Amino acid sequence: MTLERGNSLMPVHAATLMWPTGIATGAGVVAGGLSFLTALPAITIAGPIGTAIFFFALVGGGVALLGSKGDRRARRWAGQYPWRFAAGPAALAGVGVAATSLLSAGFFGAIFAGLGAAAVIWVILGIVGMVAGNKST
C-alpha cells in the first residue's frame, strides 16, 4: 500500500493494515481461556470475553508497533505519533470490554470498565510506541 501526500487519514489506514490478526487472536484466545478456567466453579462468560478482547487489542497493537511486517512508512508514522496510534487499539478494547461488561455489571460499571481498559492500553501502547519509534525503520 502506498501513502498519498496530503491525505491525513492514509497513515492511519496503513498503520491498521499492519495489524497481526493471527498473533492477536491467539493471545486473546489463550487469555480468555485461562480467564475462563480460573473462574470455573461459576460458569461466567462476560469476564473471559472481556479479557480476550483486552489482550487481543494489547498484543495486536504491541506486535504491530514492534513487528517487521507491514508498510515501513506506516510504522514510521506510528513511531512519530505513538499516542494517536495507541488510540485505535484502546478504543477497540474499551468498547469491547464495556459491551461485555454490560452482561454482568450495570451501565455505569460497564462504562467505567471500558474506560479503564482503554486507558491502560492507551498508556502501554503509547509508551511502547515512544520507545520503539526511536529505532530506525
C-alpha positions as CSV (number, residue, x, y, z in Angstrom):
1,M,0.0,0.0,0.0
2,T,1.3,3.4,-0.8
3,L,0.7,6.5,1.2
4,E,-0.6,9.6,-0.6
5,R,0.6,13.1,0.2
6,G,-2.0,15.4,1.7
7,N,-4.3,12.6,2.9
8,S,-4.3,12.8,6.7
9,L,-6.2,9.5,7.1
10,M,-3.9,7.4,4.9
11,P,-1.2,6.8,7.6
12,V,-3.9,5.6,10.0
13,H,-5.3,3.2,7.5
14,A,-1.8,1.9,6.6
15,A,-1.0,1.5,10.3
16,T,-4.1,-0.6,10.9
17,L,-3.3,-2.8,7.9
18,M,-0.1,-4.0,9.7
19,W,-2.3,-5.4,12.5
20,P,-1.1,-9.0,13.2
21,T,-4.5,-10.7,13.4
22,G,-3.1,-14.3,13.9
23,I,-0.9,-13.4,16.8
24,A,-3.5,-11.1,18.4
25,T,-6.3,-13.7,18.0
26,G,-4.1,-16.4,19.6
27,A,-3.3,-14.1,22.5
28,G,-6.9,-13.3,23.0
29,V,-8.0,-17.0,22.9
30,V,-5.3,-18.0,25.4
31,A,-6.0,-15.2,27.8
32,G,-9.8,-15.7,27.5
33,G,-9.4,-19.4,28.0
34,L,-7.2,-19.0,31.1
35,S,-9.6,-16.5,32.5
36,F,-12.5,-18.9,31.9
37,L,-10.6,-21.8,33.6
38,T,-9.7,-19.7,36.7
39,A,-13.4,-18.9,37.2
40,L,-14.6,-22.4,36.5
41,P,-16.7,-23.2,39.5
42,A,-19.0,-20.5,38.3
43,I,-19.7,-20.5,34.6
44,T,-19.2,-16.9,33.5
45,I,-18.7,-15.8,30.0
46,A,-18.6,-12.0,30.2
47,G,-15.3,-11.8,32.1
48,P,-13.4,-14.1,29.8
49,I,-14.7,-12.5,26.7
50,G,-13.7,-9.1,28.0
51,T,-10.2,-10.4,28.9
52,A,-9.9,-11.9,25.4
53,I,-10.8,-8.6,23.8
54,F,-8.4,-6.7,26.1
55,F,-5.4,-9.0,25.2
56,F,-6.4,-9.1,21.5
57,A,-6.0,-5.3,21.4
58,L,-2.9,-5.1,23.6
59,V,-0.9,-7.8,21.9
60,G,-2.1,-6.8,18.4
61,G,-1.1,-3.2,18.9
62,G,2.2,-4.1,20.5
63,V,3.2,-6.5,17.7
64,A,2.1,-4.0,15.1
65,L,4.5,-1.5,16.6
66,L,7.4,-3.9,17.2
67,G,6.9,-6.2,14.2
68,S,8.8,-6.1,11.0
69,K,5.9,-6.8,8.6
70,G,3.8,-4.1,7.1
71,D,4.4,-0.8,5.5
72,R,7.6,0.9,6.8
73,R,6.1,4.4,6.4
74,A,3.1,3.3,8.4
75,R,5.4,2.1,11.2
76,R,7.4,5.3,11.0
77,W,4.1,7.3,11.3
78,A,3.1,5.1,14.3
79,G,6.6,5.9,15.8
80,Q,6.1,9.6,15.2
81,Y,2.6,9.7,16.6
82,P,2.5,6.9,19.2
83,W,-0.4,8.3,21.2
84,R,-2.5,8.6,18.0
85,F,-1.7,5.0,17.1
86,A,-2.4,3.8,20.6
87,A,-5.9,5.4,20.5
88,G,-7.1,2.8,17.9
89,P,-6.4,-0.4,20.0
90,A,-7.5,1.5,23.1
91,A,-10.9,2.4,21.6
92,L,-11.3,-1.2,20.4
93,A,-10.6,-2.6,23.8
94,G,-12.7,0.0,25.6
95,V,-15.8,-0.6,23.5
96,G,-15.4,-4.4,23.7
97,V,-14.9,-4.5,27.4
98,A,-17.8,-2.1,28.0
99,A,-20.1,-4.2,25.8
100,T,-19.2,-7.4,27.6
101,S,-19.4,-5.8,31.0
102,L,-23.0,-4.8,30.3
103,L,-23.8,-8.5,30.6
104,S,-22.5,-8.8,34.2
105,A,-22.4,-5.2,35.6
106,G,-24.6,-2.2,35.4
107,F,-24.5,0.5,32.8
108,F,-22.1,2.8,34.7
109,G,-19.9,-0.1,35.8
110,A,-19.6,-1.1,32.2
111,I,-18.7,2.4,31.1
112,F,-16.0,2.7,33.8
113,A,-14.6,-0.8,33.0
114,G,-14.4,0.2,29.3
115,L,-12.7,3.5,30.1
116,G,-10.3,1.8,32.4
117,A,-9.3,-0.8,29.9
118,A,-8.9,1.8,27.2
119,A,-6.7,4.0,29.5
120,V,-4.5,1.0,30.3
121,I,-4.0,0.0,26.7
122,W,-3.5,3.6,25.6
123,V,-0.7,4.2,28.1
124,I,1.0,0.9,27.5
125,L,1.0,1.2,23.7
126,G,1.8,4.9,23.8
127,I,4.9,4.2,25.8
128,V,5.9,1.2,23.6
129,G,5.4,3.4,20.6
130,M,7.6,6.2,22.1
131,V,10.4,3.7,22.8
132,A,10.1,1.6,19.6
133,G,9.6,4.7,17.5
134,N,13.2,5.8,18.0
135,K,14.6,2.8,16.3
136,S,15.4,3.2,12.6
137,T,13.0,1.6,10.2
